[in-house]
Amino acid sequence: MGYIESTLNLAKQSNCPSDSNFFQALKEVLESVRPLIARHPEYLEKKIIPRIAFANKEVKFTIEWLNDNNEIEINSGYRVQFNNALGPYKGGTRFHPSVSPDILKFLAFEQTFKNALTGMHIGGAKGGADFNPKGRSDMEIMKFCQAFMNSFYNVVGNDIDVLGGDIGVGEREIGYIFGQYKRLTNSYKSIITSKPITLGGSLGRASATGYGLIYFTNTLLEDIGMTLKGKICTVSGAGNVAIHAIQKLYDMGAIPVTCSDSHGAIHDPNGIDVDLLKQIKLVERVDLSHYAKRRNGSKFVSKDDYIDGSNFVWQVPCCGAFPCATQNELDLVAAKTLVENGVKMIAEGANMPTTADAIDYFREKEILFAPAKAANAGGVAVSVLEMAQNNSHNYFTSQEVDKKLHHIMSNIYTGIKQTCDEYDLGMDLIGGANILGFKRVADAMIAQGV
Ligand code: NDP
C-alpha cells in the first residue's frame, strides 16, 4: 500500500469516517505532493506525511448564554490547532449552523499550507461555533461572543494562537470577542485580527481577501499575456470576500455581473452596483431579493429555482468565475455549464469552493485554475501585518498595506509558478501550490526535530 492510501486509512481510523470535507482536502494535497516525495526521501524517513495529516490539537467546548428572553441557549464551539511548525497558530473563526469538527479540520488543514505560501511565519488553525447570527439582536450577538470567549480564552495567545474572522464573524463580532478577552485577562494583546480600526485593526484588512484574489488573478493573467480589462466575470457570495472582489474587478476594468447569498442569486448585466450591494448586505443585512427590487435590469433567482441545486450564477456566460461564498459550491454540473459557455479561468475566493470532480473536469479541459490556498491568502497576510503593527505599536497607512498586499500576492504567484516549472507541472497551479506549501511546512518540522 502506498503512503497516500496508508495515511488516508490511518486518518480515517482516528477521525470520524464522515469527515468528508477533511478527507477531500487531505487527499488532494497528498496526491499533489507525489513528485516532491519522490525527490525527498527524508520526508518518508521522518514520517512527515502522517505527521502533517494530523491536527496537533482539537478543542471542543460548550457555550452557554442567555438570549433576549432570558432563556438559556447552548452551542458547541471548536478550535482546531493544526500545525505550528512555521509560527503561532493563525486562522479564522466561523459562526454558522453548519460548523462541525469536519469543516473546521479541513479549513485548519488548508490554512496551514495557505499560511506557508504567504512566506510569513504563521502556523494553521481554524475555529468557530454552530451558532447562527442571523436574526439575532445586537445584544444577543454580544452575549454570545462573550460566552464564546469565556469558554476558551486560555487556549489563545498572542504568540500561541491568533484568531480572525470568517463566515458570520465580522468586525462587530470580533470587537466583542476581543473586548471579552481583554476583560478576562486584563491585557490588550493581539489575540484576534480583523479588528475594527478603533481597536488596532489594520487599514485595508476588510478588503484584503477580495482585493488579494484579484491581484493574484491579474498577476497570473499578465504572465500569460491576458488581461481582465473588458471581461465579463461572475462572482458568488455577497459577503466580505465577494463584495471586495467585485469592487477590485471594476478597478481592473472587468465587468462583474453576478453575486449570490444563501437565499438566491442576482444577475445584473449592466454590472453589480457595489454601493447598493453593500447597503443591502452590510447595512440593512437583508437578503438579495431586495437588490433586484431596487435595480432596473437586474433579476433575482431564488435558491429554490436553481437547476439540480447548482448556483444560478454559474449559468451566466463569463470569461472568469470567482466562487466567493462557501465550500463545495461549484459542482460538476456548474463546471460543465461554465466550460460550455466559454469560461477561461476560475479563481477561488472561498475555501475549497470547487468540488473534486469539478476540478478534475477543469483540468481535463485545461481551464486556468487559481486555488484558494494561494488566491485567497491576502486576508491572512494582512492579518499578519495587523499583528506586527499591534506588537510594535506602529501602524501602516492604507497605501502601504495595499502595496504590501499587491507585492505578497505577486510573490505567491511567482513562487508557485517557479515550483510548477521545477516539477514540470505546466500551469497546474493546484499542484504547484500544494508542493510549495507542503515543502515549507515539512522543512520546518524536520528542522525542529521530534
Ligand atoms: P461572509 O459571511 O462575509 O459572506 C459569506 C457569503 O456567502 C454570504 O453572502 C452568505 O450568504 C453566503 N453563503 C455562506 N454560506 C452559504 C451557503 N451554504 N450557501 C449559499 N450561500 C452561502 O463570509 P466571507 O466573505 O468572509 O467568507 C466567504 C468565504 O471566503 C468562506 O469560504 C471563507 O472561509 C473564505 N475566506 C474568507 C476570508 C476573509 O478574510 N473573510 C479569508 C480567506 C477565506 P448570506 O449573506 O445569506 O449569509
Boltz pocket constraint, residues with backbone or C-beta under 6 A from the ligand:
constraints:
  - pocket:
      binder: B
      contacts: [[A, 165], [A, 166], [A, 167], [A, 168], [A, 169], [A, 205], [A, 206], [A, 209], [A, 237], [A, 238], [A, 239], [A, 240], [A, 241], [A, 242], [A, 260], [A, 261], [A, 262], [A, 263], [A, 281], [A, 324], [A, 325], [A, 326], [A, 327], [A, 349], [A, 350], [A, 351], [A, 376], [A, 377], [A, 379], [A, 380]]
      max_distance: 6.0
